[in-house]
């Protein structure tokens, strides 16, 4: 039997891979490691994979903006069909055991340093922090390199895979650091949801939107939009703005709502918001993690 292919930010040993293996039912998928989040999303659009699992926000460092921008992209064609939460623990990894004072360069995915600011500022203030395409790629570079002063922020799994040494474990700012991932599929395919551990049916549902409008620069516009939810007692679990990449000061707004779009109050609220907006896109209606 051919298993459905699922794209994720690779290579092996990333937090994305951990989240995929932790949330998918055992032996139900074929993981496909891809070079960037963009590559994972594009693979869904082109049909190279059936689903992709990508990070969308972290409890310490906030949203993964590349994921939000890709979801709102004019190409569209995507929907969120599930989500997963992963406890995230970062380790400082080198090719061999070194003293912290010997480390002059730290590599990691750009989203990670903001989750480890206390450690970096307090114990490695002298070190440069440079970006890598993923945490696992950072560990692979460091473990396979010859620079004693180079280290990576990544997973202990990646250290095991690529032959690195954990110099310091648990360097994240808080012990309850977590990242939220979303399962993406091509919109309108009507296929079953991803094979999640424990099944796809849960008690709580979430609906995600992105919206913007020509009246967004007028007083009270956003309040009028949000009042459509408030007066129907629909809870927003998240709202934030992103630039529309047009003129300065033009924004789109992402919102996560508690509830299923099939419920009449939520459906009515979304239709109400459309009255004030140029565009309203439902990014997905899916079981909440």
C-alpha positions as CSV (number, residue, x, y, z in Angstrom):
1,X,0.0,0.0,0.0
2,X,1.3,3.4,-0.9
3,X,1.3,5.8,2.0
4,X,0.3,9.5,1.6
5,X,3.3,11.8,1.4
6,X,3.6,14.6,4.0
7,X,6.1,17.5,3.5
8,X,7.9,19.1,6.4
9,X,10.9,21.4,7.0
10,X,13.9,19.2,6.9
11,X,16.4,17.7,7.0
12,X,15.9,14.8,9.5
13,X,16.1,16.0,13.1
14,X,14.1,19.2,13.0
15,X,11.3,20.2,15.4
16,X,9.0,19.9,12.4
17,X,9.9,16.2,12.0
18,X,9.3,15.7,15.7
19,X,5.9,17.3,15.5
20,X,5.0,15.2,12.4
21,X,6.0,11.9,14.0
22,X,4.3,12.9,17.3
23,X,1.0,13.9,15.7
24,X,0.5,11.4,12.9
25,X,-0.8,7.9,13.5
26,X,2.0,5.4,13.4
27,X,2.9,4.0,10.0
28,X,0.2,6.1,8.3
29,X,2.3,8.5,6.2
30,X,5.5,8.9,4.3
31,X,7.5,11.9,5.6
32,X,9.1,14.0,2.9
33,X,11.9,16.4,4.1
34,X,12.0,19.7,2.2
35,X,14.5,22.6,2.3
36,X,12.3,25.4,3.4
37,X,8.7,26.2,4.6
38,X,8.1,27.7,1.2
39,X,9.1,24.4,-0.4
40,X,6.8,22.4,1.9
41,X,3.8,24.7,1.0
42,X,4.6,24.7,-2.7
43,X,4.8,20.9,-2.6
44,X,1.2,20.8,-1.4
45,X,0.1,23.3,-4.1
46,X,1.7,21.2,-6.9
47,X,0.4,17.9,-5.6
48,X,3.9,16.5,-4.8
49,X,2.7,15.8,-1.3
50,X,-0.9,15.4,0.0
51,X,-0.3,17.4,3.2
52,X,2.4,19.5,4.7
53,X,3.0,20.2,8.4
54,X,4.5,23.6,9.0
55,X,5.1,25.8,12.1
56,X,2.8,28.8,12.5
57,X,3.5,30.2,15.9
58,X,5.7,29.8,19.0
59,X,4.7,30.7,22.6
60,X,7.9,32.7,23.1
61,X,8.8,34.2,19.7
62,X,5.4,34.7,18.2
63,X,4.2,33.9,14.7
64,X,6.1,32.3,11.9
65,X,5.5,35.1,9.5
66,X,6.6,33.2,6.4
67,X,3.8,30.7,7.0
68,X,1.2,33.5,7.5
69,X,2.3,35.2,4.3
70,X,2.1,32.0,2.3
71,X,-1.4,31.3,3.6
72,X,-2.5,34.7,2.5
73,X,-0.7,34.6,-0.8
74,X,-2.6,35.5,-3.9
75,X,-2.1,32.0,-5.3
76,X,-4.3,30.7,-2.5
77,X,-5.3,27.1,-3.0
78,X,-4.5,26.0,0.5
79,X,-6.5,25.3,3.7
80,X,-5.6,24.3,7.2
81,X,-7.0,20.9,8.0
82,X,-5.5,20.2,11.4
83,X,-3.0,21.4,14.0
84,X,-0.5,20.0,16.4
85,X,1.4,21.3,19.5
86,X,4.9,20.4,20.3
87,X,6.9,21.1,23.5
88,X,10.1,22.6,22.3
89,X,13.4,22.1,24.1
90,X,16.6,23.7,22.5
91,X,20.1,22.4,23.0
92,X,23.4,24.1,22.3
93,X,25.3,21.6,20.1
94,X,29.0,21.5,18.9
95,X,31.2,19.0,17.1
96,X,33.0,18.2,20.4
97,X,32.7,19.3,24.0
98,X,33.9,22.9,24.3
99,X,33.7,25.7,26.9
100,X,31.2,28.4,26.3
101,X,33.9,31.0,26.2
102,X,35.4,29.2,23.1
103,X,32.2,29.6,21.1
104,X,32.2,32.6,18.8
105,X,29.4,31.6,16.3
106,X,26.0,30.1,16.8
107,X,23.9,28.8,13.9
108,X,20.1,28.1,14.0
109,X,16.8,28.7,12.2
110,X,15.9,32.5,12.5
111,X,12.9,31.7,14.7
112,X,15.0,30.1,17.4
113,X,17.3,32.8,18.9
114,X,14.2,34.7,20.1
115,X,13.3,31.7,22.2
116,X,16.8,31.6,23.8
117,X,17.5,35.2,24.5
118,X,18.4,34.8,28.2
119,X,21.0,32.2,27.4
120,X,22.5,34.0,24.4
121,X,22.7,37.3,26.1
122,X,23.7,36.0,29.5
123,X,26.3,33.3,28.6
124,X,27.2,33.8,24.9
125,X,27.1,37.7,24.5
126,X,30.4,37.5,22.6
127,X,29.1,35.0,20.0
128,X,27.6,35.9,16.5
129,X,24.2,34.4,15.8
130,X,23.8,33.4,12.1
131,X,20.8,31.9,10.3
132,X,20.4,28.5,8.9
133,X,17.6,27.0,6.9
134,X,16.6,24.8,9.8
135,X,17.8,23.7,13.3
136,X,18.8,20.3,11.9
137,X,20.8,21.9,9.1
138,X,22.6,24.1,11.6
139,X,23.5,21.0,13.6
140,X,24.6,19.1,10.5
141,X,26.9,22.0,9.5
142,X,28.4,22.3,12.9
143,X,28.9,18.6,13.5
144,X,30.5,18.0,10.1
145,X,32.6,21.1,10.2
146,X,36.1,21.8,11.6
147,X,35.5,25.0,13.5
148,X,35.8,24.4,17.2
149,X,34.2,27.7,18.0
150,X,31.0,27.0,16.1
151,X,27.9,25.7,17.7
152,X,24.2,25.3,16.8
153,X,20.9,25.6,18.6
154,X,18.8,22.5,17.7
155,X,17.4,19.2,18.9
156,X,19.2,16.5,20.8
157,X,17.8,14.2,18.1
158,X,19.7,16.1,15.5
159,X,22.9,15.8,17.6
160,X,22.4,12.0,17.6
161,X,21.7,11.9,13.9
162,X,24.7,14.1,12.8
163,X,27.2,13.2,15.4
164,X,27.2,16.4,17.4
165,X,27.7,16.8,21.2
166,X,25.2,18.6,23.4
167,X,27.2,21.2,25.3
168,X,24.1,22.6,27.2
169,X,20.6,21.3,27.2
170,X,17.4,23.2,27.7
171,X,18.6,26.7,26.8
172,X,15.1,28.0,25.9
173,X,13.9,30.9,28.0
174,X,11.0,29.0,29.6
175,X,10.4,25.3,30.3
176,X,6.9,25.5,28.8
177,X,8.1,26.7,25.4
178,X,5.8,25.3,22.7
179,X,5.3,25.6,19.0
180,X,2.0,25.3,17.1
181,X,2.1,23.5,13.7
182,X,-0.7,23.4,11.1
183,X,-1.5,20.7,8.6
184,X,-2.1,22.1,5.1
185,X,-3.9,20.5,2.2
186,X,-5.1,21.7,-1.2
187,X,-8.3,23.6,-0.8
188,X,-11.6,22.0,-2.0
189,X,-10.1,18.6,-2.4
190,X,-12.7,17.0,-0.2
191,X,-10.3,14.3,1.0
192,X,-10.2,13.0,4.5
193,X,-8.2,14.9,7.1
194,X,-4.6,13.8,8.0
195,X,-4.3,10.6,10.0
196,X,-3.8,12.0,13.4
197,X,-3.0,10.1,16.5
198,X,-6.3,9.4,18.3
199,X,-8.3,10.2,15.1
200,X,-9.4,13.6,13.7
201,X,-12.6,14.0,15.8
202,X,-12.3,16.2,18.9
203,X,-14.7,18.2,21.0
204,X,-13.3,21.7,20.1
205,X,-13.0,23.2,16.6
206,X,-11.1,26.3,15.4
207,X,-11.7,28.5,12.4
208,X,-8.9,30.7,10.9
209,X,-9.5,33.8,8.8
210,X,-7.5,36.5,7.0
211,X,-9.3,39.7,6.1
212,X,-8.6,43.2,4.9
213,X,-10.6,46.2,3.5
214,X,-10.4,49.5,1.9
215,X,-11.9,51.1,5.0
216,X,-9.2,49.8,7.3
217,X,-7.7,53.3,7.6
218,X,-10.9,54.8,9.0
219,X,-11.7,55.1,12.7
220,X,-13.4,52.2,14.2
221,X,-13.2,49.9,11.2
222,X,-11.5,47.0,13.0
223,X,-13.8,47.4,16.0
224,X,-16.8,47.0,13.8
225,X,-15.3,43.9,12.3
226,X,-14.6,42.3,15.6
227,X,-18.0,43.3,17.0
228,X,-19.5,40.8,14.6
229,X,-17.8,38.1,16.8
230,X,-18.2,39.8,20.2
231,X,-22.0,40.2,20.0
232,X,-22.4,36.6,19.0
233,X,-20.1,35.5,21.9
234,X,-17.5,34.0,19.6
235,X,-14.1,33.9,21.2
236,X,-11.0,34.9,19.4
237,X,-7.9,32.9,20.4
238,X,-5.6,35.0,18.3
239,X,-5.5,38.1,16.2
240,X,-2.6,39.9,14.6
241,X,-1.8,42.1,11.6
242,X,0.7,41.7,8.8
243,X,1.6,44.2,6.1
244,X,-0.1,43.6,2.7
245,X,3.1,44.4,0.9
246,X,1.6,47.3,-0.8
247,X,1.8,50.9,0.5
248,X,3.1,51.6,4.0
249,X,0.3,51.3,6.5
250,X,-1.9,48.8,4.7
251,X,-2.4,45.6,6.7
252,X,-4.2,42.3,6.7
253,X,-5.6,40.7,9.8
254,X,-5.3,37.1,10.8
255,X,-7.8,35.7,13.4
256,X,-8.4,32.3,15.0
257,X,-11.9,31.8,16.3
258,X,-13.3,29.1,18.6
259,X,-16.0,27.2,16.8
260,X,-17.0,25.4,13.6
261,X,-17.9,27.4,10.5
262,X,-21.0,25.0,10.2
263,X,-22.4,26.6,13.3
264,X,-24.9,29.4,12.5
265,X,-23.5,32.1,14.8
266,X,-20.0,31.7,13.5
267,X,-21.1,31.6,9.8
268,X,-23.2,34.7,10.4
269,X,-20.3,36.5,12.0
270,X,-18.0,35.8,9.0
271,X,-20.7,37.0,6.6
272,X,-21.1,40.1,8.8
273,X,-17.3,40.8,8.5
274,X,-17.6,40.6,4.7
275,X,-19.8,43.7,4.8
276,X,-16.8,45.8,6.0
277,X,-14.0,44.1,4.0
278,X,-12.6,44.0,0.6
279,X,-11.5,40.4,1.1
280,X,-12.3,37.7,3.7
281,X,-10.6,34.3,3.3
282,X,-11.4,31.3,5.5
283,X,-8.0,29.6,5.9
284,X,-9.4,26.5,7.5
285,X,-11.9,25.0,9.8
286,X,-10.4,22.1,11.8
287,X,-10.1,20.2,15.1
288,X,-8.3,22.2,17.7
289,X,-5.2,20.6,19.3
